[in-house]
Amino acid sequence: MKYTLDINNRPFRAILAGTKKVEVRTTTQFDKTPYNKLESGDSITFINNESNETLTVSVAFVHHYSDVKEMLEKEGVQNVLSSQPKTIEHGVKSFNSLHGYKEEIKIYGIYAIGLELL
């Protein structure tokens, strides 16, 4: 399957540079993408919501977690976060600050999507 997702500029640049290897998403009222149906080999085209540039990646893996802390511990903050400092505490705070994430993760969990540049 092919998916198209909006993404902020900083993580877009980090994926492009190869420093961000895992994108993390959950279902929210604004994003109804069926992350539970993503599979290895699917493609995602990210659209930079600042510049409208696009970047297409292949999905290497999809891991589902019940909470942010577990996800960061297993996937590694260096692979997930595009912001500093790259600590679990900062990551948890950062994800919980995203609109709707804290509440929706309790319902849907959180998906770590391994990325391979095409």
C-alpha positions, 0 to 999 in steps of 0.5 A, a space after each residue: 500500500 501507499 500512504 501519504 502523511 504530513 510531517 513537520 519540517 524538523 523530522 522531515 529534515 532528520 529523515 532526509 539526513 538519515 538521523 531519524 530512522 523511526 517515525 512514530 504515530 498514533 490515531 487521532 481525531 486529525 489523523 485516521 491513517 490505519 497504522 495497524 494495517 501498515 506492513 513492511 514494504 509499504 511506502 509512505 510519502 511524507 509532505 513537509 507541512 512547511 515547504 511542501 517538499 515530498 520524501 518517499 520511504 519504504 516501511 521496514 517494520 511496524 512495532 506497536 507499543 502501549 506507551 511512549 516510554 516503552 517505545 523509546 526504550 525499545 526503538 532507541 531515542 537516537 532513532 526516534 527523536 529529531 529534537 534535543 535532548 535525546 532522552 527518554 524523559 524529553 521524548 515522553 514529554 514531547 509526545 505527550 505535548 502533541 495535540 491529542 497524543 496523550 489521550 489517544 495513545 491510551 486507546 490505540 497505543 503508539 506505532 513505531 514505523 521503521 523507515 528506509 529512504 528510497 
